[in-house]
Structure formats: C-alpha cells, structure tokens
Amino acid sequence: MAMILVAGTADTKGAELNYVRDLIIAAGLHPLILDLGIRAPTVPVDITANEIAACHPKGALAVLGGDDRGQAVTAMGVAFAAWCKAKSGQIDGIIALGGGGGTSIACTGMRELPFGIPKLMVSTLASGDTAPYVGTSDIIMVPSVTDLAGLNSLSRVVLSNAAHALMGAIRAPKVSSRNARPAIGLTMFGVTTPCVTSITQILSDKFDCLVFHATGTGGQAMERLLDQGFLSGLIDITTTEIADLLVGGVLPALPDRLDVVARTGAPWVGSVGALDMVNFWAPSTVPERFAGRLFHHHNPNVTLMRTTPEENALIGRWIGTKLNACAGPVRLLLPEKGISALDIEGGPFWSPAASDALFTTLRATITDPRRILSLPLHINDPAFAAAVAQTFLELMRP
C-alpha cells in the first residue's frame, strides 16, 4: 500500500508534524507521521522511531541505546536510509521537517529514494549550502524562515505551502522517467558544449541523451544512474572534475569516480575535456599556494586555473589506472589540437607541453583491451564529435 509520509523528530516537532498531517488529511489524502526522534515522542505517531532504528545494520540499540546525541543522530540517519531503501516502492511522497539534526537524518534517508518520488525538506538550513543534504538526489529544500520551535503565524504559511506542494506533485499526472530509446549519460562543461551538443544531435534518434554538468555532483548523479541501471552507457567527454579532485579545485569528483564503470562493465567512451583547468570561485578564494599561476576569469564568481604538465601527468595516471580496472568496452579519444574552448592555438590556456604530458601519460598507462584513439582535431570540432558518436555506436551494437 502506497504511503504519504510526514517525517520528523516527534520529540521536538510534534505540533508541526500534526499541522502538516491535518492539512493533507483535509485535502482527502491519508498521510502517516514517521518519527525520526531519539527521545520519546510528544504526539502519537504511525511509524515509530524504534521501527526505523531497527533497520540499522547493528540493530536498534546502535541508534537509541546511548547517551551521545551526535552519534545517535548519525546512526538514525543510517537506519532511515536503510528503511527508505527497503520501502522505496511503497512511498508516494514524503515531506520532512527539521532543524540541524532532523535535516541530516531525513535527507540521509530521502537520498535513497528513487528519482521522481516527491521529496520536500522544510529546514532551518535550506537557505545555506544544501549540497551535503541534497547530494545527487531531487530533494526540494524549503527554507522554514523561522525556527521550527512551535507553530506561529509565519511557520503555518510556510508549512502549508510545502504541504500543498507535496500534494500537488502527488496528484499531478505522472510523467514517465522511462523512454523507448535507451538512456545514456554525457558530461559537459561550458568549454565543451559544442562537442557534446553535436554528439547529442547525432545520437538523439537512437538514444535518450541525458547531459550532466561536470560540476562534481553532475558526475556523481550520472554514475549513480548508471549504477541503478537507468543508463545503458556513458559518453564521458568532460572529465574535468578529476582535475579539481587531484589539484584542489571547488568542483571535484569523488575518489570513486569511474569505479561504477568497472563494476557494471557498461560501455564507456570518454575524452579529456576541460582537464586543462581547475575551478575556483571569485579570485579571492584561490588558495595562496597557487599564487603566480595562469588564471582565466570566466566571470566575477568563477576563476579558472591552467593545469601544469606535472599535474596533467598525475591526472593521466589516475584516469589510466581507473580505466584499466574496467573489463567492459572502453574507448578514450584524445583531441590533439585542444581539450577545451580555452585550450586552442592562440587561446588563453593553449599549452602543447601540458597536453603532451597528459596524452603521453595516458598512452603509457592504459593497457589492452582498452583503446586510445588520437585525432588531429580540437575537442569542439564537429569531426571530433562525429568520431565520438561513431565509436559509441560501434560499442553499443549487439
């Protein structure tokens, strides 16, 4: 039986949980209050904290058996994630309410729910950096404005809007996330847009092309969908997140980047798009250790730093080692005349020495049966995009 959940710590947010539940009941739906608290609830609940805690790998006592609140909050998040994963096919939608601890617990669980299930988080933290809470999910963060410490004239409005947003999403006609064409993932940055746009134009009649912005979370979201079986293969043109990971930029991949390709054996066609740069925010945010480096000011809030030959060699070894762990079909295409819109003859990041260090290291590291194809083209040349598309089509043939 499908569930509509109103989740939160019922030991501190009882009045707010009841208020949201009553709004949903008044609209003709049947919500359940789910308790994420670590102390006794102040209101009746439908799904108890003990039920959630029992899903922890070490049992309920790992969540509710100690005196350390911080440890209990973390453990409850682990338990709720396990509960959500087990119940994901039975949930129609969820709205959660929380401050610091409650937001952490609720979002840890909601991130395990499939894309498309409506998920709203009304939080005192929603106007700050929400990346640790949202991750690669489609959680909608709603700022509570006031603290969630009892109902007041403003919190009633915010909670009512959030509750009705959830109900609107639940009642709206369902849009299928599946397509008759196989879905594939592509990575893109502004400086590789012409390449990826051309590839999608060539392949869109055969594949549902999902393009991911290579900002760290973009690569994570793409690989999560591959791991879930939603994607049939990857065209990983823009691997710039790896440069940020290894050099210290602000849009890094996680250390497990490319591991899912090895684990799934999925077809992978990639390139070295935007590995000529490391990303920072405004110039004042660039670490002092990079003083004297070559920079390009993309806009007032984004500063790009040119990678050096030594850094490119490090990046090449890292990528090569990761790809060598892949048993599935792997093809790496190297555009010898430039790897981004800035890395072009006469451009601000044109550096044959840096590119040579990257290409030479990749060729020396990657082993059979993986293949490297070197082309005397710029990455944004339509002929390079055509070569990428043709290579992918060859790998995808039965």
C-alpha positions as a Markdown table, in Angstrom:
| # | Residue | x | y | z |
|---|---|---|---|---|
| 1 | Met | 0.0 | 0.0 | 0.0 |
| 2 | Ala | 1.4 | 3.4 | -1.0 |
| 3 | Met | 2.4 | 5.8 | 1.7 |
| 4 | Ile | 2.5 | 9.6 | 2.1 |
| 5 | Leu | 4.9 | 10.3 | 4.9 |
| 6 | Val | 5.2 | 13.3 | 7.2 |
| 7 | Ala | 8.6 | 12.8 | 8.8 |
| 8 | Gly | 10.5 | 14.5 | 11.6 |
| 9 | Thr | 11.7 | 14.3 | 15.2 |
| 10 | Ala | 8.4 | 13.9 | 17.0 |
| 11 | Asp | 10.1 | 14.6 | 20.3 |
| 12 | Thr | 10.7 | 18.2 | 19.3 |
| 13 | Lys | 8.5 | 18.9 | 16.2 |
| 14 | Gly | 5.2 | 17.3 | 17.3 |
| 15 | Ala | 3.0 | 20.3 | 16.7 |
| 16 | Glu | 4.4 | 21.0 | 13.2 |
| 17 | Leu | 4.1 | 17.3 | 12.2 |
| 18 | Asn | 0.4 | 17.3 | 13.3 |
| 19 | Tyr | -0.3 | 20.5 | 11.5 |
| 20 | Val | 1.1 | 19.2 | 8.2 |
| 21 | Arg | -0.7 | 15.9 | 8.6 |
| 22 | Asp | -4.0 | 17.6 | 9.2 |
| 23 | Leu | -3.6 | 19.7 | 6.1 |
| 24 | Ile | -3.0 | 16.6 | 4.0 |
| 25 | Ile | -6.0 | 14.8 | 5.6 |
| 26 | Ala | -8.2 | 17.8 | 4.9 |
| 27 | Ala | -7.3 | 17.5 | 1.2 |
| 28 | Gly | -8.5 | 13.9 | 1.2 |
| 29 | Leu | -5.2 | 12.0 | 1.4 |
| 30 | His | -4.0 | 9.7 | 4.1 |
| 31 | Pro | -0.6 | 10.6 | 5.5 |
| 32 | Leu | 1.4 | 8.8 | 8.1 |
| 33 | Ile | 3.6 | 10.5 | 10.7 |
| 34 | Leu | 7.1 | 8.9 | 10.8 |
| 35 | Asp | 9.2 | 9.6 | 13.9 |
| 36 | Leu | 12.9 | 10.2 | 13.5 |
| 37 | Gly | 13.5 | 11.3 | 17.1 |
| 38 | Ile | 15.9 | 9.8 | 19.5 |
| 39 | Arg | 13.7 | 10.5 | 22.6 |
| 40 | Ala | 10.0 | 9.8 | 23.4 |
| 41 | Pro | 7.6 | 11.5 | 21.0 |
| 42 | Thr | 5.3 | 14.2 | 22.2 |
| 43 | Val | 2.5 | 13.3 | 19.8 |
| 44 | Pro | 1.1 | 9.9 | 18.5 |
| 45 | Val | 3.0 | 8.6 | 15.5 |
| 46 | Asp | 2.2 | 6.0 | 12.9 |
| 47 | Ile | 5.7 | 4.7 | 12.3 |
| 48 | Thr | 7.8 | 4.7 | 15.4 |
| 49 | Ala | 11.5 | 5.6 | 15.9 |
| 50 | Asn | 12.0 | 2.1 | 17.1 |
| 51 | Glu | 10.8 | 0.7 | 13.8 |
| 52 | Ile | 13.2 | 2.9 | 12.0 |
| 53 | Ala | 16.1 | 2.3 | 14.4 |
| 54 | Ala | 15.7 | -1.5 | 13.9 |
| 55 | Cys | 16.8 | -1.1 | 10.3 |
| 56 | His | 20.3 | -0.1 | 11.4 |
| 57 | Pro | 22.8 | -2.8 | 10.4 |
| 58 | Lys | 23.7 | -3.2 | 14.1 |
| 59 | Gly | 20.2 | -3.1 | 15.4 |
| 60 | Ala | 18.1 | -0.5 | 17.3 |
| 61 | Leu | 20.4 | -0.3 | 20.2 |
| 62 | Ala | 23.1 | 1.2 | 17.9 |
| 63 | Val | 20.7 | 4.2 | 17.5 |
| 64 | Leu | 18.7 | 4.5 | 20.7 |
| 65 | Gly | 20.9 | 2.8 | 23.2 |
| 66 | Gly | 23.5 | 5.5 | 24.1 |
| 67 | Asp | 23.8 | 9.0 | 25.6 |
| 68 | Asp | 25.7 | 10.7 | 22.7 |
| 69 | Arg | 23.2 | 12.7 | 20.8 |
| 70 | Gly | 25.5 | 13.3 | 17.8 |
| 71 | Gln | 26.2 | 9.6 | 17.5 |
| 72 | Ala | 22.5 | 8.8 | 17.8 |
| 73 | Val | 21.6 | 11.4 | 15.0 |
| 74 | Thr | 24.2 | 9.8 | 12.7 |
| 75 | Ala | 23.0 | 6.3 | 13.4 |
| 76 | Met | 19.4 | 7.2 | 12.9 |
| 77 | Gly | 20.3 | 8.6 | 9.5 |
| 78 | Val | 21.9 | 5.3 | 8.6 |
| 79 | Ala | 18.8 | 3.4 | 9.9 |
| 80 | Phe | 16.4 | 5.7 | 8.0 |
| 81 | Ala | 18.4 | 5.3 | 4.8 |
| 82 | Ala | 18.1 | 1.5 | 5.1 |
| 83 | Trp | 14.3 | 1.8 | 5.8 |
| 84 | Cys | 13.8 | 4.1 | 2.8 |
| 85 | Lys | 15.7 | 1.8 | 0.5 |
| 86 | Ala | 13.6 | -1.2 | 1.6 |
| 87 | Lys | 10.3 | 0.7 | 1.3 |
| 88 | Ser | 11.0 | 2.8 | -1.8 |
| 89 | Gly | 8.5 | 1.0 | -3.9 |
| 90 | Gln | 5.7 | 1.7 | -1.4 |
| 91 | Ile | 6.2 | 5.5 | -1.0 |
| 92 | Asp | 4.1 | 8.0 | -2.9 |
| 93 | Gly | 5.8 | 11.1 | -1.4 |
| 94 | Ile | 7.4 | 12.5 | 1.7 |
| 95 | Ile | 7.6 | 15.8 | 3.4 |
| 96 | Ala | 10.1 | 16.2 | 6.3 |
| 97 | Leu | 10.6 | 18.9 | 8.9 |
| 98 | Gly | 13.8 | 19.6 | 10.7 |
| 99 | Gly | 16.5 | 21.7 | 12.2 |
| 100 | Gly | 20.1 | 20.7 | 12.1 |
| 101 | Gly | 19.8 | 17.1 | 13.3 |
| 102 | Gly | 16.4 | 16.4 | 11.8 |
| 103 | Thr | 17.5 | 17.7 | 8.4 |
| 104 | Ser | 20.6 | 15.4 | 8.4 |
| 105 | Ile | 18.5 | 12.3 | 9.4 |
| 106 | Ala | 15.7 | 13.0 | 6.9 |
| 107 | Cys | 17.9 | 13.8 | 4.0 |
| 108 | Thr | 20.1 | 10.8 | 4.5 |
| 109 | Gly | 17.0 | 8.7 | 4.1 |
| 110 | Met | 15.4 | 10.6 | 1.3 |
| 111 | Arg | 18.6 | 10.4 | -0.8 |
| 112 | Glu | 18.0 | 6.7 | -1.0 |
| 113 | Leu | 14.5 | 7.1 | -2.7 |
| 114 | Pro | 14.3 | 6.9 | -6.4 |
| 115 | Phe | 14.3 | 9.9 | -8.6 |
| 116 | Gly | 10.8 | 11.2 | -9.2 |
| 117 | Ile | 9.2 | 10.4 | -5.9 |
| 118 | Pro | 8.2 | 13.8 | -4.5 |
| 119 | Lys | 10.6 | 14.8 | -1.6 |
| 120 | Leu | 10.3 | 18.0 | 0.3 |
| 121 | Met | 12.5 | 19.1 | 3.2 |
| 122 | Val | 11.3 | 22.0 | 5.2 |
| 123 | Ser | 14.5 | 23.1 | 7.1 |
| 124 | Thr | 16.1 | 25.8 | 9.0 |
| 125 | Leu | 19.3 | 25.1 | 6.9 |
| 126 | Ala | 17.6 | 25.4 | 3.5 |
| 127 | Ser | 19.0 | 28.9 | 2.7 |
| 128 | Gly | 22.6 | 27.8 | 3.2 |
| 129 | Asp | 24.8 | 25.3 | 1.5 |
| 130 | Thr | 22.4 | 22.4 | 0.9 |
| 131 | Ala | 24.8 | 20.2 | -1.1 |
| 132 | Pro | 25.6 | 17.9 | 1.8 |
| 133 | Tyr | 21.8 | 17.3 | 2.3 |
| 134 | Val | 20.6 | 17.1 | -1.3 |
| 135 | Gly | 23.6 | 15.3 | -2.8 |
| 136 | Thr | 22.7 | 13.9 | -6.2 |
| 137 | Ser | 19.0 | 13.5 | -5.4 |
| 138 | Asp | 16.0 | 15.5 | -6.3 |
| 139 | Ile | 15.1 | 16.7 | -2.8 |
| 140 | Ile | 13.4 | 20.1 | -2.8 |
| 141 | Met | 14.7 | 22.2 | 0.1 |
| 142 | Val | 12.2 | 24.7 | 1.6 |
| 143 | Pro | 13.5 | 27.4 | 4.0 |
| 144 | Ser | 11.5 | 27.4 | 7.2 |
| 145 | Val | 12.4 | 31.1 | 7.7 |
| 146 | Thr | 11.7 | 30.9 | 11.4 |
| 147 | Asp | 13.0 | 28.1 | 13.6 |
| 148 | Leu | 10.8 | 25.1 | 13.9 |
| 149 | Ala | 10.1 | 25.5 | 17.6 |
| 150 | Gly | 6.4 | 25.6 | 17.7 |
| 151 | Leu | 3.8 | 27.0 | 15.3 |
| 152 | Asn | 3.5 | 30.7 | 14.6 |
| 153 | Ser | 1.8 | 32.9 | 12.0 |
| 154 | Leu | 4.7 | 32.6 | 9.6 |
| 155 | Ser | 5.6 | 28.9 | 10.1 |
| 156 | Arg | 1.9 | 28.0 | 9.4 |
| 157 | Val | 2.1 | 29.7 | 6.0 |
| 158 | Val | 5.5 | 28.0 | 5.1 |
| 159 | Leu | 4.4 | 24.6 | 6.2 |
| 160 | Ser | 1.0 | 24.9 | 4.4 |
| 161 | Asn | 2.7 | 25.9 | 1.1 |
| 162 | Ala | 5.1 | 23.0 | 1.4 |
| 163 | Ala | 2.3 | 20.5 | 2.3 |
| 164 | His | 0.2 | 21.6 | -0.7 |
| 165 | Ala | 3.3 | 21.5 | -3.0 |
| 166 | Leu | 3.7 | 17.9 | -2.0 |
| 167 | Met | 0.1 | 17.1 | -2.6 |
| 168 | Gly | 0.2 | 18.9 | -6.0 |
| 169 | Ala | 3.2 | 16.7 | -7.0 |
| 170 | Ile | 1.5 | 13.5 | -5.8 |
| 171 | Arg | -1.8 | 14.3 | -7.6 |
| 172 | Ala | -0.2 | 15.6 | -10.8 |
| 173 | Pro | -0.3 | 13.3 | -13.9 |
| 174 | Lys | 2.7 | 11.0 | -13.8 |
| 175 | Val | 5.5 | 11.7 | -16.2 |
| 176 | Ser | 7.4 | 8.5 | -17.0 |
| 177 | Ser | 11.1 | 8.6 | -16.5 |
| 178 | Arg | 11.5 | 5.8 | -19.0 |
| 179 | Asn | 11.9 | 6.2 | -22.7 |
| 180 | Ala | 11.6 | 3.8 | -25.6 |
| 181 | Arg | 15.2 | 4.7 | -26.5 |
| 182 | Pro | 18.0 | 3.5 | -24.3 |
| 183 | Ala | 19.2 | 6.3 | -22.0 |
| 184 | Ile | 22.9 | 7.3 | -22.0 |
| 185 | Gly | 24.8 | 9.8 | -19.9 |
| 186 | Leu | 27.1 | 12.6 | -21.3 |
| 187 | Thr | 29.3 | 15.1 | -19.3 |
| 188 | Met | 29.5 | 18.7 | -20.4 |
| 189 | Phe | 31.1 | 22.0 | -19.4 |
| 190 | Gly | 30.7 | 25.4 | -21.0 |
| 191 | Val | 34.0 | 24.9 | -22.7 |
| 192 | Thr | 33.0 | 21.6 | -24.2 |
| 193 | Thr | 29.4 | 22.5 | -25.1 |
| 194 | Pro | 29.8 | 22.5 | -28.9 |
| 195 | Cys | 31.2 | 18.9 | -28.8 |
| 196 | Val | 28.5 | 17.5 | -26.5 |
| 197 | Thr | 25.7 | 19.3 | -28.4 |
| 198 | Ser | 26.9 | 17.8 | -31.7 |
| 199 | Ile | 27.1 | 14.3 | -30.2 |
| 200 | Thr | 23.5 | 14.5 | -28.8 |
| 201 | Gln | 22.3 | 15.8 | -32.2 |
| 202 | Ile | 23.9 | 12.8 | -33.9 |
| 203 | Leu | 22.6 | 10.2 | -31.4 |
| 204 | Ser | 19.3 | 11.6 | -30.3 |
| 205 | Asp | 17.3 | 9.5 | -32.7 |
| 206 | Lys | 18.7 | 6.3 | -31.2 |
| 207 | Phe | 19.3 | 7.3 | -27.5 |
| 208 | Asp | 17.7 | 9.3 | -24.8 |
| 209 | Cys | 20.7 | 11.6 | -24.1 |
| 210 | Leu | 21.0 | 12.8 | -20.5 |
| 211 | Val | 23.6 | 15.6 | -20.3 |
| 212 | Phe | 25.2 | 16.2 | -16.9 |
| 213 | His | 27.0 | 19.4 | -15.9 |
| 214 | Ala | 30.5 | 18.4 | -14.9 |
| 215 | Thr | 30.5 | 20.2 | -11.5 |
| 216 | Gly | 31.3 | 17.3 | -9.2 |
| 217 | Thr | 27.7 | 16.5 | -8.3 |
| 218 | Gly | 26.9 | 16.1 | -12.0 |
| 219 | Gly | 29.3 | 13.3 | -12.4 |
| 220 | Gln | 28.1 | 11.7 | -9.2 |
| 221 | Ala | 24.5 | 11.9 | -10.4 |
| 222 | Met | 25.3 | 10.3 | -13.8 |
| 223 | Glu | 27.3 | 7.5 | -12.2 |
| 224 | Arg | 24.5 | 6.8 | -9.7 |
| 225 | Leu | 22.0 | 6.4 | -12.5 |
| 226 | Leu | 24.4 | 4.1 | -14.3 |
| 227 | Asp | 24.7 | 2.0 | -11.1 |
| 228 | Gln | 20.9 | 1.9 | -10.8 |
| 229 | Gly | 20.6 | 0.5 | -14.4 |
| 230 | Phe | 18.9 | 3.7 | -15.6 |
| 231 | Leu | 21.7 | 4.4 | -18.2 |
| 232 | Ser | 23.0 | 2.0 | -20.8 |
| 233 | Gly | 26.4 | 3.6 | -21.3 |
| 234 | Leu | 28.4 | 6.8 | -20.9 |
| 235 | Ile | 29.9 | 9.3 | -23.2 |
| 236 | Asp | 32.2 | 10.9 | -20.6 |
| 237 | Ile | 33.6 | 13.8 | -22.7 |
| 238 | Thr | 34.2 | 16.2 | -19.9 |
| 239 | Thr | 36.4 | 14.6 | -17.1 |
| 240 | Thr | 37.4 | 18.0 | -15.6 |
| 241 | Glu | 36.0 | 17.0 | -12.2 |
| 242 | Ile | 39.1 | 14.8 | -11.8 |
| 243 | Ala | 41.4 | 17.8 | -12.2 |
| 244 | Asp | 39.6 | 19.5 | -9.3 |
| 245 | Leu | 39.8 | 16.3 | -7.2 |
| 246 | Leu | 43.6 | 15.9 | -7.7 |
| 247 | Val | 44.7 | 19.5 | -7.7 |
| 248 | Gly | 42.3 | 21.0 | -5.2 |
| 249 | Gly | 39.5 | 22.8 | -7.0 |
| 250 | Val | 36.0 | 23.5 | -5.9 |
| 251 | Leu | 34.1 | 21.2 | -8.2 |
| 252 | Pro | 35.8 | 17.9 | -7.5 |
| 253 | Ala | 34.8 | 14.3 | -8.4 |
| 254 | Leu | 34.7 | 11.8 | -5.5 |
| 255 | Pro | 37.6 | 9.4 | -5.3 |
| 256 | Asp | 35.3 | 6.6 | -6.6 |
| 257 | Arg | 34.9 | 8.4 | -10.0 |
| 258 | Leu | 34.8 | 5.7 | -12.8 |
| 259 | Asp | 34.6 | 2.8 | -10.3 |
| 260 | Val | 31.0 | 2.2 | -11.3 |
| 261 | Val | 32.1 | 1.7 | -14.9 |
| 262 | Ala | 34.4 | -1.0 | -13.7 |
| 263 | Arg | 31.7 | -2.5 | -11.5 |
| 264 | Thr | 29.0 | -2.6 | -14.2 |
| 265 | Gly | 31.0 | -3.3 | -17.3 |
| 266 | Ala | 29.0 | -0.6 | -19.1 |
| 267 | Pro | 30.2 | 0.8 | -22.4 |
| 268 | Trp | 32.4 | 3.9 | -21.8 |
| 269 | Val | 33.5 | 6.3 | -24.5 |
| 270 | Gly | 35.4 | 9.3 | -23.0 |
| 271 | Ser | 37.8 | 12.1 | -23.5 |
| 272 | Val | 39.8 | 14.6 | -21.6 |
| 273 | Gly | 37.5 | 17.6 | -21.9 |
| 274 | Ala | 38.5 | 20.6 | -19.7 |
| 275 | Leu | 41.4 | 18.9 | -17.9 |
| 276 | Asp | 43.3 | 22.0 | -18.8 |
| 277 | Met | 41.6 | 23.8 | -15.9 |
| 278 | Val | 40.9 | 23.7 | -12.2 |
| 279 | Asn | 37.9 | 25.6 | -10.8 |
| 280 | Phe | 37.7 | 28.2 | -8.1 |
| 281 | Trp | 35.2 | 30.8 | -7.1 |
| 282 | Ala | 36.0 | 34.5 | -7.0 |
| 283 | Pro | 39.7 | 35.4 | -7.3 |
| 284 | Ser | 39.9 | 36.0 | -3.5 |
| 285 | Thr | 39.0 | 32.3 | -2.9 |
| 286 | Val | 42.1 | 30.9 | -4.8 |
| 287 | Pro | 44.5 | 29.4 | -2.2 |
| 288 | Glu | 47.7 | 31.2 | -1.7 |
| 289 | Arg | 49.8 | 28.3 | -2.8 |
| 290 | Phe | 48.6 | 28.9 | -6.3 |
| 291 | Ala | 50.0 | 32.5 | -6.5 |
| 292 | Gly | 51.7 | 33.1 | -9.8 |
| 293 | Arg | 49.8 | 30.5 | -11.8 |
| 294 | Leu | 48.0 | 31.2 | -15.0 |
| 295 | Phe | 44.3 | 32.2 | -14.4 |
| 296 | His | 41.3 | 33.0 | -16.6 |
| 297 | His | 38.4 | 34.9 | -15.1 |
| 298 | His | 35.4 | 33.1 | -16.5 |
| 299 | Asn | 33.1 | 35.5 | -14.7 |
| 300 | Pro | 33.2 | 37.5 | -11.4 |
| 301 | Asn | 32.4 | 34.4 | -9.4 |
| 302 | Val | 34.4 | 31.7 | -11.3 |
| 303 | Thr | 38.1 | 31.6 | -11.7 |
| 304 | Leu | 39.9 | 29.0 | -13.9 |
| 305 | Met | 43.5 | 27.9 | -13.3 |
| 306 | Arg | 45.6 | 26.3 | -16.1 |
| 307 | Thr | 46.9 | 22.9 | -15.2 |
| 308 | Thr | 50.6 | 22.3 | -15.5 |
| 309 | Pro | 52.4 | 19.4 | -17.3 |
| 310 | Glu | 53.2 | 17.8 | -13.9 |
| 311 | Glu | 49.5 | 18.0 | -12.8 |
| 312 | Asn | 48.4 | 16.6 | -16.2 |
| 313 | Ala | 50.8 | 13.7 | -15.8 |
| 314 | Leu | 49.2 | 13.0 | -12.4 |
| 315 | Ile | 45.7 | 13.2 | -13.9 |
| 316 | Gly | 46.7 | 10.9 | -16.7 |
| 317 | Arg | 48.0 | 8.2 | -14.4 |
| 318 | Trp | 44.9 | 8.4 | -12.2 |
| 319 | Ile | 42.5 | 8.1 | -15.2 |
| 320 | Gly | 44.5 | 5.4 | -16.8 |
| 321 | Thr | 44.6 | 3.3 | -13.6 |
| 322 | Lys | 40.9 | 3.7 | -13.2 |
| 323 | Leu | 40.2 | 2.7 | -16.8 |
| 324 | Asn | 42.5 | -0.3 | -16.6 |
| 325 | Ala | 40.1 | -1.7 | -13.9 |
| 326 | Cys | 37.2 | -1.7 | -16.4 |
| 327 | Ala | 36.5 | -5.1 | -18.1 |
| 328 | Gly | 33.8 | -3.6 | -20.3 |
| 329 | Pro | 34.3 | -1.8 | -23.6 |
| 330 | Val | 36.4 | 1.3 | -23.1 |
| 331 | Arg | 37.5 | 3.9 | -25.7 |
| 332 | Leu | 39.4 | 7.1 | -24.9 |
| 333 | Leu | 39.5 | 9.7 | -27.6 |
| 334 | Leu | 42.3 | 12.3 | -27.5 |
| 335 | Pro | 41.7 | 15.7 | -29.3 |
| 336 | Glu | 45.3 | 16.6 | -30.2 |
| 337 | Lys | 44.5 | 20.2 | -31.1 |
| 338 | Gly | 43.0 | 21.3 | -27.8 |
| 339 | Ile | 40.8 | 19.9 | -25.0 |
| 340 | Ser | 38.6 | 22.9 | -24.2 |
| 341 | Ala | 37.4 | 26.2 | -25.7 |
| 342 | Leu | 40.4 | 27.9 | -23.9 |
| 343 | Asp | 42.9 | 25.3 | -25.0 |
| 344 | Ile | 43.2 | 26.3 | -28.6 |
| 345 | Glu | 46.0 | 27.8 | -30.6 |
| 346 | Gly | 46.1 | 31.5 | -29.6 |
| 347 | Gly | 43.7 | 30.8 | -26.7 |
| 348 | Pro | 44.5 | 31.7 | -23.0 |
| 349 | Phe | 45.2 | 28.1 | -22.0 |
| 350 | Trp | 47.0 | 26.9 | -25.1 |
| 351 | Ser | 49.9 | 24.7 | -23.8 |
| 352 | Pro | 51.2 | 21.9 | -26.1 |
| 353 | Ala | 53.6 | 20.9 | -23.3 |
| 354 | Ala | 50.8 | 20.4 | -20.8 |
| 355 | Ser | 48.6 | 18.5 | -23.3 |
| 356 | Asp | 51.6 | 16.3 | -24.3 |
| 357 | Ala | 52.2 | 15.4 | -20.7 |
| 358 | Leu | 48.6 | 14.3 | -20.4 |
| 359 | Phe | 48.4 | 12.4 | -23.6 |
| 360 | Thr | 51.8 | 10.7 | -23.2 |
| 361 | Thr | 50.9 | 9.5 | -19.6 |
| 362 | Leu | 47.6 | 8.1 | -20.7 |
| 363 | Arg | 49.2 | 6.2 | -23.6 |
| 364 | Ala | 51.8 | 4.8 | -21.3 |
| 365 | Thr | 49.3 | 3.8 | -18.6 |
| 366 | Ile | 46.3 | 2.4 | -20.4 |
| 367 | Thr | 46.5 | -1.3 | -21.4 |
| 368 | Asp | 44.7 | -3.6 | -23.7 |
| 369 | Pro | 41.8 | -4.4 | -24.3 |
| 370 | Arg | 41.1 | -0.7 | -23.7 |
| 371 | Arg | 41.7 | 1.5 | -26.7 |
| 372 | Ile | 43.0 | 5.1 | -27.2 |
| 373 | Leu | 42.2 | 6.9 | -30.4 |
| 374 | Ser | 44.2 | 10.1 | -31.1 |
| 375 | Leu | 42.7 | 12.5 | -33.5 |
| 376 | Pro | 44.3 | 15.7 | -35.1 |
| 377 | Leu | 41.3 | 17.7 | -34.1 |
| 378 | His | 40.1 | 20.2 | -31.5 |
| 379 | Ile | 37.6 | 18.8 | -29.0 |
| 380 | Asn | 34.9 | 21.2 | -30.3 |
| 381 | Asp | 35.5 | 20.3 | -33.9 |
| 382 | Pro | 32.3 | 18.7 | -35.4 |
| 383 | Ala | 34.5 | 16.0 | -36.8 |
| 384 | Phe | 35.7 | 15.0 | -33.3 |
| 385 | Ala | 32.1 | 14.8 | -32.1 |
| 386 | Ala | 31.2 | 12.7 | -35.1 |
| 387 | Ala | 34.1 | 10.3 | -34.3 |
| 388 | Val | 32.9 | 10.0 | -30.7 |
| 389 | Ala | 29.4 | 9.3 | -31.7 |
| 390 | Gln | 30.5 | 6.7 | -34.3 |
| 391 | Thr | 32.7 | 5.0 | -31.7 |
| 392 | Phe | 29.9 | 4.8 | -29.2 |
| 393 | Leu | 27.5 | 3.3 | -31.8 |
| 394 | Glu | 30.1 | 0.6 | -32.6 |
| 395 | Leu | 30.3 | -0.3 | -28.9 |
| 396 | Met | 26.6 | -0.4 | -28.5 |
| 397 | Arg | 25.9 | -2.8 | -31.4 |
| 398 | Pro | 24.7 | -6.2 | -30.2 |
